[in-house]
Amino acid sequence: MAFLAAVLSAAAAQKTISVNVENTTGTARKATPVVVRLADCGISVKSALVTLNGKEIPSQLDDLDGDGTFDELCFITDIDKKGKQEFSVRLDDSGSPRSYTPQVYAEMLLTNKKVKSNNKQNLYISSLTVDNGTNPYWMLHHHGPAFENDMVAYRIYFDHRQTVDIYGKYRKGLELKQTQFYPSKEQKAAGMGDDVLWVGETLGLGTLRGWDGSKPQMLKDVDKRTLRIVSRGPLRTIVEVVDKGWNTMNAGKDRLDMTTRYTLYAGRRDCSVDIKFNKQAADYRFATGIINVKNSVEMSDKQGLRGCWGTDWPVSAKDSAGHKRETVGLGICIPAKYVVEELPANKDNYPYVIGNATDELHYNITFGSDNEEFGFHSSKEWFAYLKAWKEEINNPVTVKY
């Protein structure tokens, strides 16, 4: 009886589920994320093993809300057109997450001249909260969190702008731990990437702002602002921005609490932007879009997809020494139901006014650098990619488990 009890106890601590993935489209998919909500699985998970045709593949467990319990399991797959795959996922309520080679990287660094890390005078941190009126922009290396996969890197400014900025690469690889967004002359000569976009106070790449009825409004008036690295990999990074008590500059409207998550998966150049408010926001309006890169050409399908391809200095004129003009392609894809108005291009931005009847907003951003050995090198190529990208977003693989 004692042996049987032990066997039953062990069995109760482990569960195996089948995850079925289907690509119903006529286009093969690369680096497709698959996410399993662990609350659906009836077991408190501390370790997981994912296999396809008996072969182990990398996976990742994430505690999204910081309560000590893993909320999601994710993995990545390539799948043929009209393809079907069945994954076996073993979930355990003991042990610890399996270790895999990192395919992404994230960092947030507090400048501290008394602490040296990796030969730099910076202290690695995971989260920082500041009160209204406090601006940590100059206290943080690269001015906020930065995150990357082997193709692209992004950063979020930790100030009233909260702008999304980008770092382009020449060849595939993880670089930020070495360059920390600002490569040396030697690193540039060795072929490492660099900042490829000047954003200033523009919308950058898909930054969300308030809308006062005539122009975008930065997040100047918030009670508290938090930036946090939710997940560092090995397959995806998640960076979170929390704005408590935000005065959106919507006339007569109460303040909002807003949580924004930026998720970047390995093997993909696009980043998802997922926004949650503390209440229904049907009567609120917001602005987003992309910077009008100098000398850029624009494309729009008038249904939420917009992009540009252009060339400009990636820094201000006074800082241009040691830099070259950079050619980039930018893109944003917003569900058409969120688009209140697509505004004409101005000297700064290709802007939108957006809103939603619920307490959420979701859209996607992407970019490419002409420096890439693996990427796009003309507006024609870039705009073709954007159209295919939207098709993929609108026709995701189906996941059942």
VOGU-940612 format. One line per field, with one value per residue (C-alpha): x, y, z; residue in one letter. Coordinates in steps of 0.2 Angstrom, whole numbers, padded with zeros to 4 digits. Each point is the difference from the previous one (the first is absolute). Example, Ala and Ser with C-alpha at 12.3 -4.5 7.8 and 13.67 -1.06 7.14 Angstrom:
! residues 2
east 0062 / 0006
north -0022 / 0017
up 0039 / -0003
residuo A / S
END
This chain:
! residues 401
east 0000 / 0014 / 0008 / -0016 / -0002 / 0017 / -0004 / -0016 / 0008 / 0013 / -0013 / -0010 / 0016 / 0002 / -0011 / 0002 / -0010 / -0001 / 0002 / -0006 / 0005 / -0007 / 0005 / -0016 / 0008 / 0009 / 0016 / 0014 / 0003 / 0017 / 0003 / -0019 / -0003 / -0011 / -0007 / -0008 / -0010 / 0005 / -0016 / -0009 / 0011 / -0006 / 0018 / 0012 / 0015 / 0018 / 0008 / -0005 / 0006 / -0006 / 0004 / -0005 / 0001 / 0010 / 0013 / 0001 / -0001 / 0003 / -0014 / -0002 / -0011 / -0005 / -0007 / -0009 / -0007 / 0015 / -0010 / 0012 / -0011 / 0003 / -0014 / 0005 / 0011 / 0006 / 0010 / 0004 / -0003 / 0002 / -0015 / -0003 / -0015 / -0016 / 0011 / -0005 / 0011 / -0003 / 0011 / 0001 / 0002 / 0004 / -0004 / 0008 / -0004 / 0017 / 0018 / 0005 / -0001 / 0011 / 0015 / 0002 / 0012 / -0006 / -0007 / -0005 / 0007 / -0007 / 0009 / -0004 / 0015 / 0001 / 0015 / 0011 / 0018 / 0004 / -0006 / 0009 / -0008 / 0007 / 0013 / -0014 / -0006 / -0017 / -0011 / -0012 / -0018 / -0017 / -0012 / -0001 / -0015 / 0001 / -0013 / -0008 / 0013 / 0015 / 0009 / 0013 / 0005 / 0018 / 0002 / -0003 / 0012 / -0007 / -0014 / -0011 / -0002 / 0007 / -0004 / 0005 / 0000 / 0013 / -0008 / -0006 / 0001 / -0012 / 0001 / -0013 / 0003 / -0003 / -0007 / -0016 / 0002 / 0002 / 0005 / 0005 / 0017 / 0010 / 0017 / 0004 / 0012 / 0012 / 0000 / -0011 / 0006 / -0003 / 0010 / -0007 / 0009 / 0016 / -0005 / -0013 / -0008 / 0015 / 0014 / 0018 / 0010 / 0008 / -0017 / -0007 / 0016 / -0004 / -0017 / -0011 / -0016 / -0005 / -0015 / -0008 / -0014 / -0001 / -0017 / 0000 / -0018 / -0008 / -0010 / 0016 / -0006 / -0018 / 0001 / -0017 / -0004 / -0016 / -0011 / -0007 / -0011 / 0013 / 0017 / 0010 / 0003 / 0015 / -0002 / 0006 / -0013 / 0000 / 0000 / 0013 / 0009 / 0008 / 0011 / 0003 / 0008 / -0013 / 0010 / 0018 / -0002 / 0006 / -0013 / -0009 / 0003 / -0015 / 0003 / -0014 / -0004 / -0013 / -0007 / -0011 / -0012 / 0004 / -0009 / -0003 / -0005 / -0017 / -0011 / -0011 / 0007 / 0006 / 0018 / 0004 / 0012 / 0009 / 0011 / 0009 / 0010 / 0012 / 0003 / 0015 / 0002 / 0016 / 0001 / -0012 / 0002 / -0017 / -0005 / -0018 / -0007 / -0013 / -0009 / -0011 / -0010 / -0008 / -0017 / -0010 / 0007 / -0013 / -0001 / 0019 / 0010 / 0019 / 0013 / 0014 / 0009 / 0017 / 0013 / 0001 / 0018 / 0008 / -0001 / -0012 / -0013 / -0016 / -0012 / -0017 / -0014 / -0012 / -0005 / 0013 / 0016 / 0012 / 0019 / 0014 / 0017 / 0012 / 0018 / 0005 / 0014 / -0004 / 0006 / -0002 / 0011 / 0012 / 0003 / 0002 / 0019 / 0004 / -0017 / -0007 / -0017 / -0011 / -0013 / -0014 / -0017 / -0014 / -0017 / -0015 / -0015 / -0016 / -0016 / -0012 / -0013 / 0012 / 0003 / -0010 / 0009 / 0016 / 0007 / 0010 / 0019 / 0008 / 0018 / 0002 / -0012 / -0011 / -0014 / -0016 / -0014 / -0005 / -0012 / -0010 / -0016 / 0009 / 0014 / 0013 / 0010 / 0011 / 0011 / 0017 / 0016 / 0014 / 0016 / 0014 / 0017 / 0008 / 0017 / -0007 / 0009 / -0016 / -0014 / -0008 / 0009 / -0014 / -0017 / -0007 / 0006 / -0004 / -0018 / -0002 / 0005 / -0012 / -0015 / 0006 / 0002 / -0018 / -0006 / 0009 / -0007 / -0017 / 0001 / 0009 / 0003 / -0013 / 0005 / -0010 / 0004
north 0000 / 0012 / -0004 / 0003 / 0017 / 0005 / -0005 / 0010 / 0015 / 0000 / -0001 / 0014 / 0011 / -0002 / 0003 / -0003 / 0010 / 0000 / 0017 / 0000 / 0014 / 0002 / 0012 / 0002 / 0012 / -0003 / 0008 / -0008 / 0008 / 0003 / 0003 / -0002 / 0003 / -0013 / 0005 / -0011 / 0008 / -0011 / 0004 / -0010 / -0016 / -0004 / -0001 / 0012 / 0000 / 0001 / -0009 / -0005 / -0011 / 0003 / -0013 / -0001 / -0017 / -0006 / 0014 / 0013 / 0018 / 0016 / 0007 / 0014 / 0002 / 0018 / 0007 / 0015 / 0009 / -0004 / -0010 / -0015 / -0011 / -0003 / 0006 / -0005 / -0012 / 0004 / -0007 / 0003 / -0010 / 0001 / -0008 / -0004 / 0008 / -0010 / -0009 / -0008 / -0004 / -0009 / 0004 / -0010 / 0011 / -0007 / 0011 / -0003 / 0008 / -0002 / 0004 / 0016 / 0006 / -0009 / 0010 / 0004 / 0011 / 0018 / 0006 / 0017 / 0012 / 0015 / 0012 / 0016 / 0009 / 0012 / 0012 / -0002 / 0006 / -0010 / -0016 / -0008 / -0014 / -0008 / 0014 / 0013 / 0012 / -0007 / -0010 / -0013 / 0002 / -0008 / 0013 / 0018 / 0011 / 0019 / 0013 / 0014 / 0013 / -0012 / -0003 / -0014 / 0002 / 0005 / -0012 / -0015 / -0007 / 0001 / 0010 / -0015 / -0019 / -0007 / -0018 / -0010 / -0016 / -0004 / 0011 / 0016 / 0010 / 0013 / 0011 / 0010 / 0018 / 0001 / 0018 / 0009 / -0005 / -0019 / -0001 / -0016 / 0001 / -0012 / -0008 / -0008 / -0014 / -0005 / -0019 / -0011 / -0002 / 0007 / 0016 / 0011 / -0008 / 0005 / 0017 / 0005 / 0010 / 0011 / -0010 / 0006 / 0004 / -0018 / -0008 / 0009 / -0005 / -0018 / 0001 / 0003 / 0010 / 0017 / 0012 / 0003 / 0013 / 0017 / 0001 / 0016 / 0004 / -0009 / -0016 / -0010 / -0017 / -0003 / 0010 / 0002 / 0018 / 0009 / 0010 / 0017 / 0002 / 0008 / -0007 / -0014 / 0003 / -0008 / -0008 / 0015 / -0002 / -0017 / -0004 / -0014 / -0007 / -0018 / -0009 / -0018 / -0015 / -0013 / -0014 / -0001 / -0016 / -0012 / 0002 / 0016 / 0016 / 0010 / 0018 / 0008 / 0019 / 0004 / 0018 / 0003 / 0014 / 0006 / 0017 / -0004 / 0017 / -0006 / 0015 / -0004 / -0018 / -0008 / -0006 / -0018 / -0013 / -0008 / -0015 / -0003 / -0015 / -0002 / -0018 / -0005 / -0018 / -0009 / 0000 / 0014 / 0018 / 0006 / 0004 / -0001 / 0014 / -0005 / 0014 / -0002 / 0014 / -0001 / 0003 / 0001 / 0013 / 0002 / 0019 / 0003 / 0003 / -0003 / 0003 / -0011 / -0003 / 0001 / 0014 / 0008 / -0004 / 0014 / -0004 / -0015 / -0007 / -0006 / -0014 / -0003 / -0012 / 0012 / -0015 / 0002 / -0005 / 0014 / 0001 / 0010 / -0001 / 0014 / 0007 / 0011 / 0003 / -0011 / 0013 / 0019 / 0011 / 0005 / -0019 / -0006 / -0002 / -0018 / -0005 / -0002 / 0003 / -0015 / -0007 / -0009 / -0008 / 0003 / -0009 / 0000 / -0011 / 0005 / -0010 / 0010 / 0001 / 0010 / 0013 / 0016 / 0010 / -0002 / 0018 / 0007 / 0000 / 0015 / 0005 / -0011 / -0015 / -0011 / 0000 / -0009 / 0004 / -0016 / -0007 / -0015 / -0003 / -0012 / 0002 / -0007 / 0005 / -0011 / 0003 / -0005 / 0010 / -0005 / 0007 / -0004 / 0008 / 0001 / -0005 / -0018 / -0014 / -0010 / 0013 / 0013 / 0013 / 0010 / 0007 / -0012 / -0015 / 0008 / 0003 / -0017 / -0007 / 0011 / -0006 / -0018 / 0004 / 0006 / -0016 / -0010 / 0010 / -0001 / -0019 / -0007 / -0019 / -0008 / -0008 / -0013 / -0010
up 0000 / 0004 / -0017 / -0009 / 0009 / -0005 / -0018 / 0000 / 0008 / -0013 / -0014 / 0007 / 0000 / -0019 / -0015 / -0019 / -0012 / -0019 / -0009 / -0018 / -0011 / -0018 / -0013 / -0011 / -0012 / -0016 / 0006 / 0011 / 0017 / 0008 / 0018 / 0005 / 0019 / 0009 / 0017 / 0013 / 0014 / 0015 / 0010 / -0013 / 0004 / 0018 / 0007 / 0009 / -0012 / 0005 / -0015 / -0017 / -0014 / -0018 / -0014 / -0018 / -0008 / 0015 / -0001 / 0014 / -0006 / 0011 / 0010 / 0013 / 0015 / 0005 / 0016 / -0007 / 0015 / 0012 / 0013 / -0001 / -0011 / -0018 / -0011 / -0018 / -0009 / -0017 / -0014 / -0018 / -0016 / -0019 / -0008 / -0019 / -0009 / 0004 / 0013 / 0016 / 0015 / 0017 / 0014 / 0016 / 0016 / 0016 / 0015 / 0018 / 0016 / 0006 / -0005 / -0010 / -0018 / -0012 / -0007 / -0018 / -0010 / 0001 / -0017 / 0007 / 0013 / 0010 / 0012 / 0010 / 0008 / 0014 / -0002 / 0015 / 0000 / 0016 / -0008 / -0015 / -0010 / -0016 / 0001 / -0001 / 0014 / 0000 / 0012 / -0007 / 0006 / -0004 / 0005 / 0005 / 0006 / 0001 / 0006 / -0010 / -0004 / 0001 / -0016 / 0000 / -0018 / 0003 / 0014 / -0011 / -0013 / -0017 / 0009 / 0004 / -0003 / -0016 / -0008 / -0015 / -0010 / -0013 / -0013 / 0009 / 0016 / 0008 / 0015 / 0009 / 0007 / 0018 / 0000 / -0005 / -0018 / 0003 / -0018 / -0009 / -0008 / -0010 / -0003 / -0017 / -0003 / -0015 / 0004 / 0011 / 0018 / 0018 / 0003 / 0013 / 0015 / -0009 / -0008 / 0012 / -0014 / -0003 / -0009 / 0001 / -0016 / 0001 / 0002 / -0015 / -0010 / 0005 / -0008 / 0015 / -0001 / 0006 / 0003 / -0017 / 0004 / 0007 / 0009 / 0011 / 0005 / -0015 / 0002 / -0004 / -0004 / 0006 / 0016 / 0008 / 0005 / 0006 / -0012 / 0005 / -0016 / -0011 / 0004 / 0009 / 0019 / 0009 / 0017 / 0010 / 0014 / 0008 / 0019 / -0002 / -0014 / 0000 / -0013 / 0003 / -0009 / 0002 / -0009 / -0007 / -0010 / -0007 / -0013 / 0003 / 0009 / 0008 / 0006 / 0009 / 0003 / 0013 / 0001 / 0016 / 0000 / -0018 / -0005 / -0018 / -0005 / -0006 / 0006 / 0015 / 0001 / 0016 / 0002 / -0006 / 0005 / -0015 / -0001 / -0017 / -0004 / -0014 / -0005 / -0012 / -0005 / -0006 / -0019 / -0003 / -0004 / 0005 / 0018 / 0007 / 0011 / 0012 / 0010 / 0015 / 0009 / 0017 / -0007 / -0016 / -0011 / -0013 / 0002 / -0001 / -0015 / -0002 / -0013 / -0008 / -0016 / -0007 / -0002 / -0017 / -0004 / -0011 / -0018 / 0003 / -0011 / 0007 / -0002 / 0008 / -0003 / 0009 / 0011 / 0014 / -0010 / -0002 / -0004 / -0006 / -0008 / 0002 / 0005 / 0013 / 0014 / 0015 / 0012 / 0002 / -0011 / 0014 / 0003 / -0018 / 0001 / -0001 / -0008 / -0017 / -0008 / 0003 / -0011 / 0009 / -0003 / 0013 / 0001 / 0012 / -0002 / 0010 / 0000 / -0011 / 0013 / 0011 / -0013 / 0003 / -0013 / -0011 / 0000 / -0014 / 0002 / 0008 / 0002 / 0015 / -0001 / -0010 / 0014 / 0004 / 0013 / 0008 / 0013 / 0005 / 0010 / 0012 / 0012 / -0012 / -0016 / -0010 / -0015 / -0007 / -0006 / -0010 / -0009 / -0011 / -0003 / -0017 / 0009 / 0002 / -0010 / 0003 / -0003 / -0012 / -0011 / -0009 / 0004 / -0012 / 0009 / 0017 / -0005 / -0007 / 0017 / 0009 / -0010 / 0003 / 0019 / 0001 / -0008 / 0013 / 0014 / -0006 / -0003 / 0015 / 0002 / 0010 / 0017 / 0009 / 0016
residuo M / A / F / L / A / A / V / L / S / A / A / A / A / Q / K / T / I / S / V / N / V / E / N / T / T / G / T / A / R / K / A / T / P / V / V / V / R / L / A / D / C / G / I / S / V / K / S / A / L / V / T / L / N / G / K / E / I / P / S / Q / L / D / D / L / D / G / D / G / T / F / D / E / L / C / F / I / T / D / I / D / K / K / G / K / Q / E / F / S / V / R / L / D / D / S / G / S / P / R / S / Y / T / P / Q / V / Y / A / E / M / L / L / T / N / K / K / V / K / S / N / N / K / Q / N / L / Y / I / S / S / L / T / V / D / N / G / T / N / P / Y / W / M / L / H / H / H / G / P / A / F / E / N / D / M / V / A / Y / R / I / Y / F / D / H / R / Q / T / V / D / I / Y / G / K / Y / R / K / G / L / E / L / K / Q / T / Q / F / Y / P / S / K / E / Q / K / A / A / G / M / G / D / D / V / L / W / V / G / E / T / L / G / L / G / T / L / R / G / W / D / G / S / K / P / Q / M / L / K / D / V / D / K / R / T / L / R / I / V / S / R / G / P / L / R / T / I / V / E / V / V / D / K / G / W / N / T / M / N / A / G / K / D / R / L / D / M / T / T / R / Y / T / L / Y / A / G / R / R / D / C / S / V / D / I / K / F / N / K / Q / A / A / D / Y / R / F / A / T / G / I / I / N / V / K / N / S / V / E / M / S / D / K / Q / G / L / R / G / C / W / G / T / D / W / P / V / S / A / K / D / S / A / G / H / K / R / E / T / V / G / L / G / I / C / I / P / A / K / Y / V / V / E / E / L / P / A / N / K / D / N / Y / P / Y / V / I / G / N / A / T / D / E / L / H / Y / N / I / T / F / G / S / D / N / E / E / F / G / F / H / S / S / K / E / W / F / A / Y / L / K / A / W / K / E / E / I / N / N / P / V / T / V / K / Y
END
